[in-house]
């Protein structure tokens, strides 16, 4: 019998291709594990039993016709902010607790065309706002390494489902760190692609100039496989890039010729000492690979938190206007006018979402716009320029992914500012639009630590290649496995 904990997407595809197992057998194994483990970690909002078995059957009935599909029979979970036709899509919110989209997001369509089996919809913070999954209307997801700890957020369910082998891959979204931070806290690989590299059609919008869909996987090879399936131009998405420039990474087939920058501004007093020592140890292993590593400062990067928390909520306050009890989701019609319907329905947003709508509305309002929103946008431009300069001298910028390992459930819920600081290392890449990946690099007190690598626009193939080399060098968990 195949043990779900031992498989990767790549090895699963080989087993199906060589006819050692059928797609239906694999699907049943992961459906069974999804059910069982979900009672412990609450990583999944919907388990798509019927849909998944139907997709698997289609593959098995005509296996020879499907042989070339890059994700043949691979069970995948999809964050619940991404639309799936005829499957409940809640965005982790009460407001959308009954919403069944009539269409598939472009990425979901691509996954199905590639032979992947959509096995579940993953838990997340409401409208992807959060760093711990505690803002989900469907209750907090738990970290499979220690169920008293958060899995990170907002794509916590995606990261946890891969870490706990409920699926082999997952799709998440990253506005300020929501793929990389939970990947780091759960010990899996997560990539935020360049803004415009992956279609956002069907992603329920949070901060449209930041949002990006991306892959989660157990290792870098699987992450690359999934990224190659979901990337590419989508004529329906005006921000998707028509022609992705070729990235020349000839010189860096190994790490010897690479110049790597450590961003000192991100390694300050906010980084916990244990994370720092795992990071330092990782840096010395990378230098053994022959890369030149230098410490640098990136001007304005220290302003990332205020820039993000003014501009992203501004965009959110506009995007979330559409949830008015009339067009989508639940509708409270117990009042006497349509204004009452809007008021009553919108009172079902959770506290964090309300806070963001208020903050964004305030920053955009006349009299404050110039002082807040406009100023933040200008600093955003300066941060982009800073990165451009850095990448004219260096190939990669590295930092820890998250300032801490997974923290205790409930420990930061009363302190939004401290919670916001979880994304201090990840937000700059969203602000600049550049790609960034988190790979596990070690353990601290039984919990995983992540290393973040950032590269210039559209350097994903190169970032993935460098990550593979580093991954191979680090035996990050020394074989310790999740016990559930
Ligand atoms: N934690 C950040 C926030 O709450 C990032 C969220 C995200 O990337 N979706 O806004």
Boltz pocket constraint, residues with backbone or C-beta under 6 A from the ligand:
constraints:
  - pocket:
      binder: B
      contacts: [[A, 127], [A, 128], [A, 129], [A, 130], [A, 131], [A, 153], [A, 154], [A, 173], [A, 174], [A, 175], [A, 176], [A, 177], [A, 178], [A, 179], [A, 206], [A, 312], [A, 419], [A, 420], [A, 423]]
      max_distance: 6.0
